[in-house]
Amino acid sequence: MRYPPIFGVLGLVLLASLSVPRTTGVSQASSVATPQAETCDVAPRSVAGLIALLGPAQGDDGQVLEPRPLPEGVPADAATTEAIAAVVRKLEACLNSGDQLRLYSLFSDDQFRQMPRIDDVVAELRALENVTPTPVPEGRRQVLVGPWHVEILEDGRVFAAVLFRFEDEADYPSSTKALLFVQQEGQWLIQEMTDLIWVEGASGPVAVADIVGPPPGA
């Protein structure tokens, strides 16, 4: 799959690190209507702060990450669902703004700690200090549909399904992703995203869309 220009080396590392299959027992939950588009007005991350969060470089020890099961969930209350929807709207706005440091403000510290401190990632982060954000041009912008299937998990995190599609769907195919949110300093931030999850009885990972179905009303 091709990715839009906002995803450089760090963006691809981010996507890869978010795509560890999980086992989930979530059930269908209610959705909210998509409100008007937001503005990417969150405070940007600092480059030094992001570099400080990066984990050690991965060695050649052959270690393989094992799938970790998600705890059970219950349908989220209206207030939580609205809060998650607000983050999704900011995510859409920041993806289309071309402002990576503001985009990264929507992700939790935990996510960046999973990234290896490798030269390419560090160099790209440092380069962001001298980049003037350029909005994604019309026709290549992302449109996020959802969230739906919003649930509060036993460990306090929130699970939600979001459809990522592009104005030019022929160039950038759409996909349904599972997003996991965690509270950090009193606000919901994205901890993980994945296209695939593990389900009981399956021999391998299953597409999120096959589990959560299409967005309500689609």
C-alpha positions, -999 to 999 in steps of 0.1 A, spaced: 0 0 0 12 35 -8 10 61 20 5 99 16 34 123 18 31 130 56 44 95 62 82 95 60 106 70 77 92 78 111 56 75 99 62 41 84 80 30 117 49 43 135 25 23 114 46 -9 116 49 -7 154 12 -2 157 3 -32 136 10 -61 161 -20 -84 159 -41 -87 191 -68 -109 204 -100 -91 212 -133 -99 227 -150 -67 220 -186 -67 210 -205 -43 187 -210 -9 203 -228 23 194 -214 50 171 -216 87 168 -223 109 138 -193 125 122 -192 162 131 -178 191 111 -141 190 102 -117 202 129 -86 223 128 -52 209 137 -47 233 166 -31 210 192 2 220 207 31 204 187 54 178 202 90 189 207 117 171 187 139 167 217 110 153 237 103 127 210 139 116 207 141 112 245 112 88 244 126 65 217 135 30 229 169 13 224 178 1 189 166 -35 182 193 -61 183 198 -93 163 187 -116 191 159 -131 171 133 -119 196 97 -120 183 69 -100 197 41 -124 208 5 -113 203 -10 -100 235 -48 -105 241 -70 -75 247 -92 -76 278 -130 -78 274 -149 -45 268 -183 -30 274 -200 -3 252 -186 31 260 -208 58 276 -218 88 256 -192 112 272 -164 88 265 -176 81 229 -178 119 222 -142 124 236 -129 96 214 -147 111 184 -131 144 191 -96 128 190 -105 112 156 -115 145 142 -82 161 153 -64 131 138 -80 137 105 -73 175 106 -36 169 116 -31 142 89 -43 167 63 -24 197 78 10 182 70 22 191 105 38 160 118 48 174 152 11 183 159 0 150 145 24 132 170 8 151 199 -23 128 194 -2 97 202 7 86 237 43 85 250 39 47 252 38 45 214 70 64 209 88 43 235 81 12 213 101 28 185 138 20 182 164 47 185 178 42 150 196 68 129 169 72 103 142 79 128 164 103 148 175 121 117 139 125 104 128 139 138 156 164 138 148 175 103 112 184 114 127 214 133 133 231 100 102 220 81 74 243 73 42 222 73 25 220 40 -12 209 39 -20 178 19 -33 189 -15 -69 184 -25 -76 149 -39 -50 133 -16 -65 143 18 -77 117 42 -113 113 53 -118 95 86 -152 78 91 -163 70 126 -156 61 153 -179 32 158 -177 0 179 -164 21 208 -158 1 240 -141 6 273 -118 -23 281 -112 -38 315 -78 -22 317 -93 13 312 -83 18 276 -108 24 249 -112 4 216 -127 20 186 -130 13 148 -122 40 123 -124 39 85 -94 56 69 -101 65 33 -87 91 9 -102 115 -16 -82 97 -43 -92 61 -33 -76 47 -65 -42 59 -54 -45 52 -16 -69 23 -8 -92 27 23 -88 5 54 -107 0 86 -84 2 116 -88 -6 153 -76 23 175 -67 19 212 -68 50 233 -52 56 267 -56 85 291 -24 106 295 -24 138 317 -62 138 316 -67 135 279 -73 106 255 -44 98 232 -39 71 206 -18 42 220 -20 18 191 -35 13 157 -38 -19 137 -54 -33 106 -54 -69 120 -66 -85 152 -66 -121 165 -100 -137 173 -108 -170 191 -107 -200 168 -89 -182 140 -57 -197 126 -42 -162 121 -49 -125 122 -82 -113 109 -89 -80 92 -105 -55 116 -133 -48 90 -143 -85 92 -148 -82 130 -164 -47 134 -182 -45 100 -188 -13 80 -195 20 96 -232 24 106 -252 37 77 -226 27 51 
